[in-house]
Amino acid sequence: SRTGPRPFTKRFGAVGLLGAVVFTAGASLADGQVSADEMELHAGHYHWAHKGFLATYDHKALRRGFQVYREVCQACHVMEYTRWRSHIDVMHTKEEIKALAAEYQYPIEDENGVCVSEDGEPALRPGMINDYLPAPYENEIKARLANNGALPPPMSLIVPAQHQEVDYIFSLLTGYEEPPAGQSGPGEGQAYNPYFLGCMIGMPQQLYNESVDYQDGTIPYQSQLAKDISEYLHWAAHPWMDETQLYGCKAVASIAVLAGCVYYMMRSRRVHLAMRQSYYAGPKEHNTMISANGVVNNTSKWAKVEGMIDRSKKVTK
């Protein structure tokens, strides 16, 4: 009869794997039931015009995106780090930006703070190109009161703040839908969006087909509106991308020309230094021995060896 431990078989391995699966499932269900509320979608990957080594912004799309921001997003969100002058020669002319900035009123400030008029209200002036884009609310308290307690995030740096950047913004703006079966519906002032963390977002859907009348005649589908505003927000976070790539191309070209010049100088002007031969200059009788053998070597022993080899060759012949 066989003695000792029984050998491992596939049957025992299958039983052990099944036990591990059952234990894992039981441990996960012990903390609570699996809910669809925790199932956020991952934003897809889109091919943007400004993505690439030598790619640049689509300036027509930036102009349309700025129009979407002014007509839709500016009612709640602020671009706290973007000035009017940043749009000059990018999507508008200087005269157009001056006219747009003058449509808004800004408080007059001096070294003592905001100036106050005779009736106690802040003194106002028309906007200038050096001003930042206006904020829709005076402070955070008013912003929360107007949005059911939710604070609309600033949008100047919202793209780099997200893991998937502009892909996430586009998916979020176009991802509104009805909650799936078995999931609790959104609360008051909320909407269901599977791309948002927790799936319940405090911003209702803002972009619809033809909700903005484009000035250049582009058909304003919802996807087109989301694409244009996403590109504009990416530009707001990286306004110097085109100039940076241009300077990078100039730097690479300059380095290539400089490398060619250095190679030519090393091959033509310094070749005699690379081809120099250094040898040891010994005593006079040493040099005489080397000259007699017709070989220039560092020591005389190599001349003697060569002489012995030559004599051996003659003897063998």
C-alpha positions as CSV (number, residue, x, y, z in Angstrom):
1,S,0.0,0.0,0.0
2,R,1.1,3.6,-0.7
3,T,2.3,5.6,2.3
4,G,3.0,9.3,2.7
5,P,1.1,12.4,1.5
6,R,-1.3,12.0,-1.4
7,P,-0.2,13.7,-4.7
8,F,-1.9,16.9,-5.8
9,T,-4.5,16.4,-8.5
10,K,-6.5,18.8,-10.8
11,R,-9.7,17.9,-8.8
12,F,-8.2,19.3,-5.6
13,G,-7.0,22.4,-7.5
14,A,-10.6,23.0,-8.9
15,V,-12.1,22.7,-5.4
16,G,-9.6,25.1,-4.0
17,L,-10.2,27.7,-6.7
18,L,-14.0,27.4,-6.3
19,G,-13.6,27.9,-2.5
20,A,-11.5,31.0,-3.1
21,V,-14.1,32.5,-5.5
22,V,-16.9,31.8,-3.0
23,F,-14.9,33.3,-0.1
24,T,-14.1,36.5,-2.1
25,A,-17.7,37.0,-3.2
26,G,-18.9,36.5,0.4
27,A,-16.4,39.0,1.7
28,S,-17.4,41.6,-0.9
29,L,-21.1,41.1,-0.1
30,A,-20.5,41.3,3.6
31,D,-19.8,45.0,3.4
32,G,-22.9,45.8,1.4
33,Q,-24.8,45.0,-1.8
34,V,-23.3,45.7,-5.2
35,S,-25.0,48.8,-6.5
36,A,-25.0,50.5,-9.9
37,D,-24.5,53.8,-8.2
38,E,-20.8,53.0,-8.0
39,M,-20.4,52.2,-11.7
40,E,-18.8,55.2,-13.4
41,L,-17.9,55.0,-17.0
42,H,-14.4,55.6,-18.3
43,A,-14.2,58.4,-20.9
44,G,-13.3,57.3,-24.4
45,H,-10.2,58.4,-26.4
46,Y,-10.8,60.9,-29.1
47,H,-8.5,62.2,-31.8
48,W,-8.2,66.0,-31.3
49,A,-6.8,68.4,-33.8
50,H,-4.4,69.9,-31.2
51,K,-3.0,66.6,-30.1
52,G,0.3,65.6,-31.7
53,F,4.0,66.6,-31.9
54,L,3.5,69.3,-34.6
55,A,-0.3,69.8,-34.1
56,T,-1.8,73.2,-33.5
57,Y,-5.2,74.5,-32.3
58,D,-8.1,74.8,-34.7
59,H,-8.7,78.5,-34.3
60,K,-12.2,78.4,-35.8
61,A,-13.2,75.9,-33.2
62,L,-11.7,78.1,-30.5
63,R,-13.8,81.0,-31.7
64,R,-16.9,78.9,-31.6
65,G,-16.0,77.5,-28.2
66,F,-15.6,81.0,-26.8
67,Q,-19.1,81.7,-28.1
68,V,-20.5,78.6,-26.3
69,Y,-18.8,79.7,-23.1
70,R,-20.3,83.2,-23.3
71,E,-23.8,82.1,-24.1
72,V,-24.0,78.9,-22.0
73,C,-21.2,78.4,-19.4
74,Q,-20.6,82.0,-18.3
75,A,-23.9,82.1,-16.5
76,C,-22.4,79.8,-13.7
77,H,-18.7,79.3,-14.3
78,V,-15.8,81.8,-14.1
79,M,-12.5,81.8,-16.0
80,E,-10.5,83.3,-13.2
81,Y,-7.1,83.2,-14.9
82,T,-8.0,84.2,-18.4
83,R,-7.9,87.8,-19.6
84,W,-9.6,89.4,-22.5
85,R,-6.3,90.3,-24.2
86,S,-5.4,86.6,-24.4
87,H,-8.0,86.1,-27.2
88,I,-6.4,88.8,-29.4
89,D,-5.0,87.4,-32.7
90,V,-6.0,83.9,-31.6
91,M,-9.7,83.9,-32.3
92,H,-10.7,87.6,-32.4
93,T,-9.2,90.9,-33.5
94,K,-8.2,93.6,-31.0
95,E,-11.3,95.7,-31.9
96,E,-13.6,92.8,-31.4
97,I,-12.2,92.0,-28.0
98,K,-12.4,95.7,-27.0
99,A,-16.1,95.7,-27.9
100,L,-16.8,92.5,-26.1
101,A,-15.0,93.6,-22.9
102,A,-16.9,97.0,-22.9
103,E,-20.2,95.1,-22.6
104,Y,-19.4,94.3,-19.0
105,Q,-19.1,96.6,-16.0
106,Y,-16.1,96.3,-13.6
107,P,-15.7,98.0,-10.2
108,I,-13.3,100.9,-10.0
109,E,-10.4,100.1,-7.6
110,D,-7.6,102.2,-6.2
111,E,-5.0,101.8,-3.5
112,N,-7.7,101.9,-0.9
113,G,-9.8,99.2,-2.5
114,V,-13.1,99.4,-4.4
115,C,-14.4,102.9,-4.9
116,V,-17.9,103.7,-3.8
117,S,-20.3,106.2,-5.4
118,E,-22.4,108.7,-3.5
119,D,-25.3,106.3,-3.1
120,G,-23.1,103.7,-1.5
121,E,-22.9,101.4,-4.5
122,P,-19.5,100.4,-6.1
123,A,-18.4,102.7,-8.8
124,L,-18.3,100.9,-12.2
125,R,-16.5,101.3,-15.4
126,P,-16.6,99.5,-18.8
127,G,-14.3,96.5,-19.1
128,M,-10.9,96.7,-20.8
129,I,-8.8,94.1,-22.5
130,N,-6.5,93.9,-19.5
131,D,-9.3,92.7,-17.3
132,Y,-10.1,89.1,-16.4
133,L,-13.3,87.6,-17.8
134,P,-16.1,88.6,-15.4
135,A,-17.4,86.3,-12.7
136,P,-21.1,85.4,-12.6
137,Y,-21.4,85.7,-8.8
138,E,-19.8,88.2,-6.4
139,N,-18.8,85.5,-3.9
140,E,-19.0,81.8,-3.1
141,I,-22.1,82.1,-0.9
142,K,-24.2,83.6,-3.7
143,A,-22.9,81.0,-6.1
144,R,-24.0,78.1,-3.8
145,L,-27.4,79.7,-3.1
146,A,-28.1,80.0,-6.9
147,N,-27.1,76.3,-7.5
148,N,-28.8,74.4,-4.7
149,G,-25.7,74.3,-2.6
150,A,-23.3,73.2,-5.3
151,L,-20.4,75.4,-6.2
152,P,-19.7,75.6,-10.0
153,P,-16.0,75.0,-10.4
154,P,-13.7,77.6,-12.1
155,M,-12.9,76.6,-15.7
156,S,-9.5,78.1,-16.5
157,L,-7.6,75.0,-15.3
158,I,-10.4,72.4,-15.3
159,V,-8.9,70.4,-18.2
160,P,-5.5,69.6,-16.7
161,A,-7.3,69.0,-13.4
162,Q,-8.9,65.9,-14.9
163,H,-7.2,62.6,-15.4
164,Q,-8.3,62.3,-19.1
165,E,-8.3,66.0,-19.6
166,V,-10.3,67.1,-22.7
167,D,-11.7,63.6,-23.3
168,Y,-13.4,63.7,-19.9
169,I,-14.9,67.1,-20.6
170,F,-16.4,66.0,-23.9
171,S,-17.7,62.7,-22.5
172,L,-19.2,64.5,-19.5
173,L,-21.0,67.1,-21.6
174,T,-22.5,64.5,-23.9
175,G,-23.1,61.7,-21.4
176,Y,-26.4,62.8,-19.8
177,E,-29.0,60.0,-19.8
178,E,-31.8,58.5,-17.8
179,P,-30.7,56.3,-14.8
180,P,-30.6,52.6,-15.5
181,A,-33.2,50.2,-14.0
182,G,-32.6,49.4,-10.3
183,Q,-30.7,52.7,-9.6
184,S,-32.1,55.5,-7.5
185,G,-33.0,58.6,-9.4
186,P,-31.2,62.0,-9.0
187,G,-32.2,64.3,-6.2
188,E,-33.5,67.8,-6.5
189,G,-31.2,69.9,-8.7
190,Q,-29.2,66.9,-9.8
191,A,-28.9,64.9,-13.0
192,Y,-27.6,61.4,-13.9
193,N,-24.3,61.3,-15.7
194,P,-22.3,58.0,-15.7
195,Y,-19.0,59.8,-16.4
196,F,-19.2,61.8,-13.2
197,L,-17.9,60.5,-9.9
198,G,-20.9,59.0,-8.1
199,C,-23.0,59.4,-11.3
200,M,-25.1,62.3,-9.7
201,I,-24.0,65.7,-10.9
202,G,-25.3,69.1,-9.7
203,M,-25.3,70.6,-13.2
204,P,-28.2,69.6,-15.4
205,Q,-27.6,69.1,-19.1
206,Q,-26.7,72.4,-20.8
207,L,-25.9,71.5,-24.4
208,Y,-28.7,70.6,-26.9
209,N,-28.9,70.6,-30.6
210,E,-29.1,74.1,-31.9
211,S,-28.9,75.7,-28.5
212,V,-26.3,78.1,-29.8
213,D,-26.5,79.9,-33.2
214,Y,-22.9,79.8,-34.6
215,Q,-21.8,83.0,-36.3
216,D,-19.9,81.1,-39.0
217,G,-22.8,78.9,-40.0
218,T,-21.6,75.6,-38.5
219,I,-24.4,73.3,-37.7
220,P,-24.7,73.4,-33.9
221,Y,-25.2,69.7,-33.0
222,Q,-24.7,68.8,-29.4
223,S,-21.5,66.9,-30.1
224,Q,-20.2,69.9,-32.1
225,L,-20.9,72.3,-29.2
226,A,-19.2,69.9,-26.7
227,K,-16.2,69.6,-29.0
228,D,-15.7,73.3,-29.4
229,I,-16.1,74.2,-25.8
230,S,-13.7,71.4,-24.9
231,E,-11.0,72.7,-27.2
232,Y,-11.5,76.2,-25.9
233,L,-11.1,75.0,-22.3
234,H,-7.9,73.2,-23.3
235,W,-6.6,76.4,-24.9
236,A,-7.5,78.4,-21.7
237,A,-5.3,76.0,-19.7
238,H,-2.5,76.0,-22.4
239,P,-2.7,79.3,-24.2
240,W,1.0,79.2,-25.3
241,M,1.0,75.7,-26.8
242,D,1.4,76.9,-30.4
243,E,4.2,79.3,-29.6
244,T,5.9,76.6,-27.5
245,Q,5.9,74.1,-30.4
246,L,7.2,76.8,-32.8
247,Y,10.1,77.6,-30.5
248,G,10.8,73.9,-30.0
249,C,11.0,73.4,-33.8
250,K,13.4,76.3,-34.1
251,A,15.5,74.9,-31.3
252,V,15.7,71.5,-32.9
253,A,16.6,73.0,-36.3
254,S,19.3,75.2,-34.7
255,I,20.8,72.2,-32.8
256,A,20.9,70.2,-36.0
257,V,22.7,72.9,-37.9
258,L,25.2,73.4,-35.0
259,A,25.8,69.6,-34.9
260,G,26.6,69.6,-38.6
261,C,29.0,72.5,-38.2
262,V,30.8,70.8,-35.3
263,Y,31.1,67.5,-37.3
264,Y,32.6,69.3,-40.3
265,M,35.1,71.1,-38.1
266,M,36.1,67.9,-36.3
267,R,36.6,66.1,-39.6
268,S,38.3,68.8,-41.6
269,R,40.1,71.1,-39.2
270,R,41.1,68.8,-36.4
271,V,41.8,65.6,-38.4
272,H,45.6,66.2,-38.1
273,L,45.3,66.1,-34.3
274,A,43.4,62.8,-34.4
275,M,45.9,61.2,-36.8
276,R,49.0,62.1,-34.8
277,Q,51.4,59.3,-33.9
278,S,53.4,59.6,-30.6
279,Y,56.4,57.4,-30.0
280,Y,59.1,57.2,-27.4
281,A,62.4,58.9,-28.1
282,G,65.0,56.9,-26.4
283,P,68.8,57.3,-26.2
284,K,70.8,57.9,-29.3
285,E,72.0,54.3,-29.7
286,H,68.5,53.1,-29.3
287,N,67.2,55.3,-32.1
288,T,70.1,54.2,-34.3
289,M,69.1,50.6,-33.7
290,I,65.5,51.3,-34.7
291,S,66.6,53.2,-37.8
292,A,68.8,50.4,-38.9
293,N,65.9,47.9,-38.8
294,G,63.6,50.3,-40.6
295,V,60.9,50.0,-38.0
296,V,59.7,52.8,-35.7
297,N,58.7,51.2,-32.4
298,N,58.6,52.3,-28.8
299,T,61.4,49.9,-27.7
300,S,64.2,48.0,-29.4
301,K,63.1,44.6,-28.4
302,W,60.4,44.7,-31.0
303,A,63.0,45.4,-33.7
304,K,65.0,42.4,-32.6
305,V,61.9,40.1,-32.6
306,E,61.0,41.2,-36.1
307,G,64.6,40.6,-37.3
308,M,64.5,37.1,-35.8
309,I,61.2,36.4,-37.6
310,D,62.6,37.6,-40.9
311,R,65.6,35.3,-40.5
312,S,63.5,32.4,-39.6
313,K,61.4,32.9,-42.8
314,K,64.6,32.9,-44.9
315,V,65.8,29.7,-43.3
316,T,62.5,27.9,-43.9
317,K,62.6,28.9,-47.5
